[in-house]
Every structure is written in C-alpha cells, then in structure tokens.
Amino acid sequence: MAHDIKKYQFKAEFDLQIELMSLATLTEVSKEHVFLPHRTDFYHIFLFENCSPTHVVDFIPINIQPESLLFIDKDRVHQFDETAHYEGTLLIFTDNFFCTTDSSAKFLRNIILFNDLLDNPNIKIGGFLEKFRTLCRLMEEELQMPADDAKHDIVKNLLHNFLLLADREKRKQGISEITRGTDLDYTLLFRDLVEQHFTETKSVSVYASTLHVSEKRLNQATAKILGKTPKALIDERILLEAKRLLIYAHNSIKEIGFTLGFEDPAYFIKYFRKHTGKTPVEFRALYLP
C-alpha cells in the first residue's frame, strides 16, 4: 500500500532550531512517523553507536555500520528500519540556525557531508566516537542553559566543530576530492536552481541564462565535477521525483506527469520508459504489487 510522503517542519517551540535526541527513544515514541517515508525542512546527523540498521534514503538502502555517522540533507525522502535496534544520537537543525552569515551558508552548501553529489554517505568514526559524543554532550548542556547573547554562537560553534571533524574523517576514507573553484560553484548553483524549478523548465539554456553563463561553460563545469551533462542532471531530478510520487502517493499517472510539468501524459510515459526501461505503471508495480 502506498504511503503519502509526509513533510515535517522543525518544532516551533525550539527558538534555536537545533535539537539532539536519543535514537532509541525517538524510534520508540515516534514510530508512527519515522518508519514511514518522510521528508523534512531540516538537516539530520545520525551518530550511530552499537547498531547496524538499514536506513533507506530515496530508494537507496544504506547499510549502517556501528560507530559511524550519516548525514541527510533537508528535503530528502528517507525512512528508518522498523526491524532494527537503533542506538546513538540524532542531531537536527535548520538553515535558520546555522546559516546566519553568508560564510556559514556557503560552508554548509559546499561541505561534502550533506553534498549528495558524492557517494558513500556512511562515515566510520572508530576511535573518534568519544570526540563526537563529547561535542553532542556539550551542545545538549548548552541548550539547557538560560538564554543569553552567547548561547546561539556557542552551540553553533560546537556544531561547526562537529562538522569539521566529520568532514576530515570522511576525506580520510578514500572520498574523491571535489576541487573547490568556479566549476564547483557553477555546479552547486545549477543544482540549487534545478531543485527549485525542475517542474517548470527542463531547458539547459534557461538555467545557463539565469546563471549568466553559456551552455558550453555550464556543461564544462558539471562534466568536470560530476562527469555528467546539465541535461542528465535535470533528468535525474525529474525521475527521482517521479519515482517518489509513483511509490509514495496515490496520484494517477496523468496527475503525476502534470505535477512534473508534462502536459501530455503519453509523453511523460515515453520519457519515463526511455530513462528507466519501464513504464510508470510497471515501475509502480515493482514496489506495490
């Protein structure tokens, strides 16, 4: 049976828009939410300890290793493993909490942890587990303190250190380095634009014009960073949303095509089959027999 994708926003009562919680407690008291596909307007950082669940993120099952980290960007569709035991800490926060300056926003956008341009999202931390535990404990202790002018900066700096430490550990584990520079900037800006407008336009020229670059220059940037053309990246985003709607919603094929900007249902079916080898009906049947 299909489940609509629920979208959750950060709790309004948390002024700082950051929260830490026990994974064991969360999976017990919020099982009606976390074990179903859902997306959020905030970031997730999982600190796994002695557990090995399979966490599903946009159809990709991630086999979690004990003593590891998992970072999930906002708006990704994911679900917890209802057959597994969870042990560790979940840290969630919003853009409003972290991106208080242009440099903070750029840091979060460029860091490889939440960057789904890369593979291998589960980071082994081994001997550094206690360091991450300590940073979580310090954040929790500070969040319990009365509000003052320093509280936000202290918690943000602790989170910043957590991210830097995790970023360093991820780079040690054979992660392909993405060279910082104009090509990466264009690729990230293009990705952000596609995320905002993929249902409205599928034209590379429109995106290139918005970025004030030529199609050739944009193609050079995405090819260097990802080995893919801008058109391929647009198609990937459309197909990901199509798969989400086919599996997690009750809409008809015609309605899904229209939602994604296809006025002709026949063209949507042809487009989907061209890129996946299956019609939308065939794909849906794989998950919902």
RAKATA-V754086 format. One record per helix or strand of 2 or more residues. SS is the DSSP state (alpha for helix, beta for strand). FROM is the first residue (numbers start at 0). LEN is the number of residues. Records with the same first field share a line. If there is no record, write none. Layout:
SS = FROM-LEN + FROM-LEN
This chain:
beta = 5-3 + 17-5 + 37-3 + 42-6 + 53-4 + 59-4 + 67-5 + 77-2 + 87-6 + 121-3
alpha = 22-7 + 30-4 + 94-4 + 101-9 + 125-18 + 150-22 + 181-16 + 203-8 + 214-12 + 229-19 + 252-7 + 264-12 + 279-8
